[in-house]
């Protein structure tokens, strides 16, 4: 075919770069005690930015999982079939220890290194992070049953990805999922009706349903069911020790807005064999250990999505011209880009601080554990809430090109609301913050102590901190819960940036987020901030 025109003013693909070349991330890794892992992070970041990895992400989403309920002979098999690209993504994630490796390590900073790896690899493809996150979080809950933990932890922390339904204790490594939600309950897991009947050998037979079963292709699940003593947490394997399939039936896979590469299912239990994790009647308390770990991953995943969107917006603007100038050189576009980078850097800095608090809390530090209890709920609310608006604005920076699937921005936008819903929607997270104000004064004081570490460094932050203290002291009611969580998140992010970020970033944040000098939409930073200095933080 004869050429009809020259192709120019198009943006080169953003591949062949190191995703870990992220100044805020690197500083956070060093600060939170995982500097020893920088080499591993660079290697994973280089793979994450490669054309090969980007193609794995595309293929895994274009070929979503398929449920096979029966084999050719009519036997029930309940298997989920994935594209090979999914298995490539999972093999890297497990091999790099993103799933549960920190639990098998005594190295200080192990949970930080794992969090940062999760952040990097999530920028390739977010959906496969679900079973990775579930497996990481399951260990914390499983330790309520030491005998079960002794048998399962070596397999959960193994760096061998061994897909397929076989007797789990004979596999090289296993993955874990979770099932709490039922049709009638939603977030109210105490309304569950799944029954657990005690058996003579110490096991239980579970009968009922789950409306959302995260990652049904996994080897084992933590499940809530009503035992004689009340709502209890159980460990339920897909395959029993004798090789037979447990009575867990996959009814259908959910047809989701985003997270297309990952399977989520509706399941029925018909006398499925399970073992208790923790005491009868204490199921919510037990499984909350898992929920809190997955909430951390919700924050990490949203921060990763923001970084992905900001970098792509800046990359596009740096190569695309309009009206005689590069987009990045046009003042209003530069304001938009700087605002996106600012939001991303605030999320990344908060994420690394929470990862550090988790690492030290697991090691037994009570002060860090107290900070984490409040700060994690605050961050889960705010960072996940900001992600969809951020993704939409980043897409708009690419114009019509960003609206087509080739840009990968539609996938980012579809994925962006998930973390705000998963593991407690905005109201649930905000009310958790409010409950902490009334029940755990030590956790609130730990939060305020963290914020006031920057006292005197910025008058706008000092004023915001004073307003926050007054708000918390006024005993806010439930209708104010979202505002409380928002104000706490902004004060904490401001404190972290004032202490650790370059002056251009800290000044722009305090002016726009704390002093009210910015507008409500992205791209409304006030005059006088160093836009170029902020945008430069996302140039790859």
C-alpha positions in Angstrom: 0.0 0.0 0.0 1.3 3.5 -0.9 2.2 5.7 2.0 -0.3 8.6 2.3 1.4 10.5 5.1 4.4 10.7 7.5 3.9 9.6 11.1 5.3 12.1 13.5 4.5 13.8 16.9 3.7 10.4 18.3 5.1 9.3 21.7 7.6 6.4 21.9 6.6 3.4 24.1 7.7 3.7 27.7 9.6 0.4 27.9 13.2 -0.4 28.6 13.4 1.6 31.8 13.9 0.9 35.5 10.5 1.3 37.3 12.4 1.5 40.6 14.1 4.8 39.4 11.7 6.6 41.8 13.4 9.1 44.1 10.7 9.1 46.7 10.6 5.3 46.8 14.4 4.9 47.0 14.6 7.4 49.9 11.8 5.6 51.7 13.5 2.2 51.3 16.7 3.5 52.9 14.9 5.4 55.6 12.7 2.4 56.6 15.6 0.0 57.0 15.6 -2.0 53.7 18.6 -0.4 52.0 20.2 -3.8 51.8 17.5 -4.7 49.1 18.3 -1.9 46.7 20.1 -4.3 44.3 17.1 -6.7 44.2 14.7 -3.8 43.7 16.8 -2.5 40.7 16.7 -5.9 39.1 12.9 -6.2 39.6 12.4 -2.6 38.4 14.3 -3.3 35.2 12.2 -6.4 34.5 9.0 -4.5 35.3 9.9 -1.8 32.8 10.8 -4.3 30.0 8.8 -4.9 26.9 8.5 -8.6 27.8 6.8 -7.8 31.2 4.5 -5.2 29.7 3.3 -7.8 27.2 2.6 -10.3 29.9 0.4 -7.7 31.6 -1.5 -7.0 28.3 -2.1 -10.7 27.5 -3.2 -11.6 31.0 -5.9 -9.0 30.8 -6.9 -9.7 27.2 -7.4 -13.4 28.0 -9.1 -13.4 31.4 -9.5 -16.6 33.4 -12.1 -19.2 32.5 -14.0 -21.5 34.9 -14.1 -25.2 34.0 -16.7 -26.8 36.3 -16.7 -30.3 34.8 -14.4 -32.5 32.8 -15.3 -34.3 29.5 -16.8 -37.2 31.5 -19.1 -35.0 33.5 -17.0 -35.1 36.7 -16.9 -32.0 38.8 -13.4 -30.4 38.7 -14.0 -26.7 39.6 -10.8 -25.5 38.0 -9.8 -22.1 36.8 -7.8 -21.8 33.6 -5.4 -19.0 33.0 -3.4 -17.6 30.0 0.3 -18.5 30.2 1.1 -14.8 30.7 -0.6 -14.9 34.1 1.6 -17.8 35.2 4.7 -15.8 34.1 3.6 -12.8 36.2 2.9 -15.1 39.2 6.2 -17.0 38.8 8.1 -13.7 39.1 6.0 -12.5 42.0 6.4 -15.7 44.0 10.1 -16.1 43.0 10.8 -12.5 44.3 9.0 -13.3 47.6 6.2 -10.8 47.1 3.7 -13.3 48.6 5.0 -14.2 52.0 8.8 -14.3 52.1 9.2 -11.8 55.0 7.5 -14.2 57.4 10.4 -16.6 56.9 13.1 -13.9 57.4 14.6 -12.3 60.5 16.2 -9.5 58.4 15.1 -6.0 59.6 13.3 -4.3 56.8 12.1 -7.6 55.2 8.4 -6.4 55.1 9.6 -3.1 53.6 11.5 -4.8 50.8 8.5 -7.0 50.1 6.1 -3.9 50.1 8.4 -2.1 47.6 8.6 -5.1 45.3 4.8 -5.4 45.4 4.7 -1.7 44.4 7.1 -2.2 41.5 5.6 -5.4 40.1 2.0 -4.1 40.5 2.8 -1.4 37.9 3.2 -4.2 35.4 -0.2 -5.8 36.1 -2.4 -5.3 39.2 -4.8 -8.2 39.0 -2.3 -11.0 39.9 -1.6 -9.1 43.1 -4.7 -10.5 44.7 -3.5 -14.1 45.4 0.0 -12.6 46.2 -1.5 -10.3 48.8 -3.9 -12.9 50.2 -1.0 -15.3 50.8 1.1 -12.6 52.5 -1.8 -11.7 54.8 -2.8 -15.3 55.6 0.3 -16.0 57.6 -0.5 -13.4 60.2 -3.9 -15.0 60.8 -2.7 -18.5 60.6 -0.4 -18.0 63.6 -3.4 -18.0 65.8 -3.3 -21.8 65.3 0.3 -22.8 65.9 -0.1 -26.4 64.8 -1.6 -25.4 61.4 1.0 -22.7 61.0 3.8 -25.2 61.5 2.5 -27.3 58.7 1.5 -24.6 56.3 4.0 -21.7 56.7 6.9 -23.4 55.0 4.7 -23.9 51.9 3.1 -20.4 52.0 6.5 -18.8 52.3 8.2 -21.0 49.6 9.4 -19.1 46.6 8.2 -21.9 44.3 5.2 -21.2 42.1 3.5 -24.6 41.8 0.1 -24.1 40.1 -2.5 -26.8 40.0 -4.9 -28.7 42.2 -3.0 -31.5 44.0 -2.6 -32.5 47.7 -1.2 -29.2 49.1 1.2 -30.6 51.6 3.0 -32.4 48.8 3.5 -29.3 46.7 6.6 -27.2 46.5 4.6 -24.1 47.4 1.0 -23.0 47.9 -1.1 -19.9 47.7 -3.9 -18.7 49.9 -7.2 -17.0 49.3 -10.0 -15.7 51.5 -13.8 -15.9 51.7 -15.8 -13.7 54.1 -18.6 -12.0 52.3 -22.0 -13.5 51.8 -25.0 -12.4 49.7 -27.0 -10.9 52.6 -24.1 -9.4 54.5 -21.6 -7.4 52.4 -19.2 -5.7 54.9 -21.3 -7.1 57.8 -19.5 -10.4 58.0 -21.2 -11.3 61.3 -24.4 -11.7 59.3 -22.9 -14.8 57.6 -25.0 -18.0 57.6 -22.4 -20.6 56.5 -22.6 -23.4 59.1 -19.6 -25.2 60.7 -20.4 -28.6 62.3 -17.7 -30.2 64.5 -16.4 -33.6 63.5 -14.9 -36.2 65.7 -11.3 -35.7 64.5 -11.2 -32.0 65.3 -12.2 -30.8 61.9 -15.4 -29.1 60.9 -17.9 -29.6 58.0 -18.8 -26.3 56.4 -22.1 -25.8 54.5 -23.2 -22.6 52.9 -22.1 -20.0 50.4 -19.7 -17.1 49.8 -20.7 -14.3 47.5 -17.0 -13.2 47.0 -14.2 -15.7 47.1 -10.9 -14.0 46.4 -8.6 -16.0 44.1 -10.6 -19.3 44.0 -7.7 -21.1 42.2 -5.6 -21.0 45.3 -4.7 -24.1 47.4 -6.2 -23.0 50.7 -8.5 -20.4 52.1 -9.4 -18.6 55.3 -13.1 -18.8 55.7 -15.6 -17.4 58.2 -18.5 -19.7 59.3 -20.9 -20.0 62.3 -19.6 -22.7 64.7 -21.5 -23.7 67.8 -19.5 -21.1 69.7 -20.1 -18.3 67.2 -18.4 -16.9 64.1 -15.1 -18.7 63.7 -12.2 -18.6 61.2 -11.3 -21.8 59.4 -8.6 -23.1 57.1 -10.2 -24.8 54.1 -8.0 -26.6 51.5 -9.2 -27.2 47.9 -7.7 -30.7 47.8 -7.7 -33.0 50.8 -4.7 -35.0 52.0 -5.9 -38.1 50.2 -6.0 -36.3 46.9 -9.8 -36.0 46.7 -11.4 -32.6 45.9 -12.9 -30.8 48.9 -16.6 -30.0 48.7 -16.0 -26.4 47.6 -18.0 -25.8 44.4 -17.2 -22.8 42.1 -20.6 -21.6 40.9 -19.4 -18.8 38.6 -16.6 -16.2 38.2 -17.5 -12.5 38.7 -17.7 -10.3 35.6 -15.8 -7.3 37.1 -15.2 -3.8 36.0 -11.5 -4.2 36.3 -9.1 -6.7 37.8 -9.9 -8.7 34.8 -6.9 -11.0 34.8 -7.7 -12.3 38.3 -10.5 -14.7 39.2 -13.1 -13.9 41.8 -15.9 -16.4 42.4 -19.1 -17.3 44.0 -18.7 -20.6 45.9 -20.9 -23.2 47.7 -19.7 -25.5 50.5 -21.4 -28.8 50.8 -19.9 -30.3 54.0 -16.4 -29.0 53.0 -13.7 -30.1 55.5 -11.9 -27.3 57.3 -9.9 -26.7 60.5 -10.4 -23.9 63.0 -7.9 -21.0 63.2 -8.1 -19.6 66.6 -10.9 -20.0 69.2 -14.6 -20.5 68.3 -16.5 -17.3 68.3 -13.4 -15.1 67.7 -13.4 -15.4 63.9 -13.6 -11.7 63.2 -10.7 -10.9 65.5 -8.6 -13.7 63.9 -9.3 -12.8 60.3 -8.7 -9.1 61.0 -5.0 -10.0 61.2 -5.3 -10.9 57.5 -7.5 -7.9 56.6 -5.0 -5.5 58.1 -2.2 -6.9 56.0 -4.3 -6.8 52.9 -5.2 -3.2 53.7 -1.5 -2.3 53.5 -1.5 -3.9 50.1 -4.5 -1.8 49.1 -2.5 1.3 49.9 0.5 0.0 48.1 -1.5 -0.9 45.0 -3.2 2.5 44.8 0.2 4.2 45.3 1.6 2.1 42.5 -1.2 3.0 40.2 -0.7 6.7 40.9 3.0 6.4 40.1 2.2 4.5 36.9 -0.3 7.2 35.8 1.9 10.1 36.7 5.0 8.7 35.0 3.0 8.0 31.8 1.4 11.4 31.8 4.8 13.1 32.2 6.4 10.9 29.5 3.6 11.7 27.1 3.8 15.4 27.7 7.6 15.4 27.3 7.3 14.0 23.8 4.0 15.3 22.4 3.8 18.8 20.9 0.7 21.0 20.4 0.3 24.6 19.4 4.0 24.9 18.7 5.4 23.7 22.0 5.9 20.5 23.9 3.0 19.8 26.2 5.3 19.7 29.2 6.4 23.3 28.5 2.9 24.7 28.5 2.2 26.3 31.9 -1.2 24.8 32.5 -0.3 21.3 31.5 2.8 21.6 33.7 0.5 22.5 36.6 -1.6 19.4 36.0 1.5 17.2 35.8 3.0 18.6 38.9 -0.3 18.0 40.8 -0.4 14.4 39.7 3.2 13.8 40.7 2.6 15.5 44.0 -0.3 13.2 44.8 1.7 10.2 43.8 4.8 11.1 45.8 2.6 11.8 48.9 1.1 8.3 48.5 4.4 6.6 48.0 6.0 8.3 51.0 3.1 7.3 53.2 3.2 3.8 51.9 6.8 3.3 52.7 6.3 4.7 56.2 3.4 2.2 56.8 5.6 -0.6 55.5 8.3 0.3 58.0 5.7 0.5 60.8 4.5 -3.0 59.8 8.0 -4.3 59.9 8.7 -3.0 63.3 5.3 -3.9 64.7 5.7 -7.5 63.6 9.1 -7.5 65.4 7.4 -6.4 68.6 7.7 -2.6 68.7 4.5 -1.4 70.6 4.8 2.2 69.5 5.0 1.3 65.8 2.1 -1.1 66.3 0.0 1.7 67.9 0.9 4.1 65.0 0.0 1.4 62.4 -3.4 0.7 63.9 -4.6 4.2 63.2 -2.4 5.3 60.3 -3.3 2.2 58.2 -7.0 2.8 58.3 -6.4 6.5 57.6 -4.2 5.7 54.6 -6.6 2.9 53.3 -9.4 5.5 53.2 -7.5 8.4 51.7 -5.0 7.0 49.3 -7.4 4.5 47.8 -10.1 7.3 47.5 -7.7 9.5 45.6 -6.7 6.8 43.0 -9.7 7.0 40.6 -9.6 10.7 40.2 -5.8 10.6 39.7 -6.2 7.8 37.1 -8.8 9.8 35.2 -6.7 13.0 35.1 -3.6 11.0 34.0 -5.6 9.5 31.2 -6.8 13.0 30.2 -3.2 14.1 29.8 -2.9 11.7 27.0 -6.0 13.0 25.3 -7.8 10.6 22.9 -4.7 8.4 22.8 -5.2 7.7 26.5 -8.8 6.6 25.9 -7.8 3.6 23.8 -6.7 0.3 25.1 -3.3 0.5 23.5 -2.2 3.1 25.9 -3.0 0.9 28.9 -4.6 3.9 30.7 -8.2 2.4 30.4 -6.9 -0.6 32.3 -5.5 1.7 35.0 -8.8 3.6 35.3 -10.9 0.4 35.6 -8.5 -1.0 38.2 -8.4 2.2 40.3 -11.7 1.9 42.3 -11.0 -1.6 43.5 -8.7 -0.9 46.5 -11.2 1.6 47.8 -13.8 -1.1 47.9 -11.7 -4.2 48.8 -11.1 -4.9 52.5 -13.5 -2.3 53.7 -15.1 0.5 51.6 -14.6 4.2 52.4 -17.2 4.3 55.1 -15.9 1.2 56.8 -12.3 2.5 56.9 -13.4 5.9 58.1 -15.5 4.4 60.9 -12.5 2.3 61.9 -10.6 5.5 62.4 -13.4 7.0 64.5 -13.6 3.8 66.6 -9.9 4.1 67.3 -10.4 7.6 68.6 -12.8 6.3 71.2 -11.2 3.0 72.1 -7.5 3.3 71.6 -6.2 6.7 72.8 -2.6 5.3 72.7 -3.0 4.7 68.9 -4.3 8.2 68.3 -1.5 9.7 70.4 1.1 7.7 68.4 -0.4 9.1 65.3 -0.3 12.7 66.5 3.3 12.2 67.8 4.3 11.1 64.3 2.7 14.2 62.7 4.4 16.6 65.2 7.9 15.3 64.4 7.8 18.1 61.8 6.7 20.8 64.3 8.2 24.2 63.5 9.3 23.3 60.0 6.3 24.7 58.1 3.7 27.1 59.5 1.0 25.7 57.3 1.6 22.2 58.6 1.7 23.5 62.2 -1.7 25.2 61.6 -3.2 22.0 60.1 -1.9 20.0 63.0 -3.5 22.4 65.5 -6.8 22.2 63.7 -6.6 18.4 63.7 -6.0 18.2 67.4 -9.0 20.4 68.0 -11.1 18.3 65.7 -10.1 15.0 67.4 -10.6 16.6 70.8 -14.2 17.5 69.9 -15.3 13.9 69.8 -16.6 13.9 66.2 -19.7 11.8 65.4 -20.1 9.3 62.6 -21.3 11.8 60.1 -17.9 13.4 60.3 -15.8 10.2 60.0 -14.7 10.8 56.4 -13.6 14.4 57.1 -11.7 13.2 60.2 -9.9 10.5 58.1 -9.1 13.0 55.3 -7.7 15.6 57.7 -5.6 13.0 59.5 -4.2 11.6 56.1 -3.3 15.1 54.8 -1.6 16.0 58.1 0.4 12.8 58.1 1.4 13.1 54.4 2.4 16.7 55.0 4.5 15.8 58.0 6.3 13.1 56.0 6.9 15.3 53.0 8.2 18.3 55.1 10.6 16.0 56.8 11.8 13.9 53.9 10.9 15.3 50.5 12.6 18.1 48.5 11.5 21.6 49.3 9.6 22.0 46.0 7.4 18.9 46.8 6.8 19.8 50.5 6.0 23.4 49.7 3.6 22.6 46.9 1.8 20.0 49.2 1.5 22.3 52.2 0.2 25.2 50.0 -2.3 23.2 48.1 -3.5 20.5 50.5 -3.1 22.1 53.9 -3.3 25.9 53.4 -6.2 25.8 50.9 -4.3 27.7 48.2 -5.1 25.0 45.6 -8.4 24.2 44.0 -10.5 21.0 44.0 -9.4 19.5 40.7 -5.9 18.4 39.7 -4.0 21.2 38.0 -4.9 24.0 40.4 -1.6 24.4 42.3 -1.1 28.0 43.4 1.3 30.3 41.7 4.8 30.4 43.1 5.3 26.7 43.6 8.2 25.1 41.7 6.2 23.2 39.1 9.3 22.1 37.2 11.0 20.8 40.3 8.0 18.6 41.1 7.4 17.3 37.6 11.1 16.3 37.3 10.4 13.7 40.1 8.5 11.6 37.5 10.8 11.9 34.5 12.1 8.5 33.5 
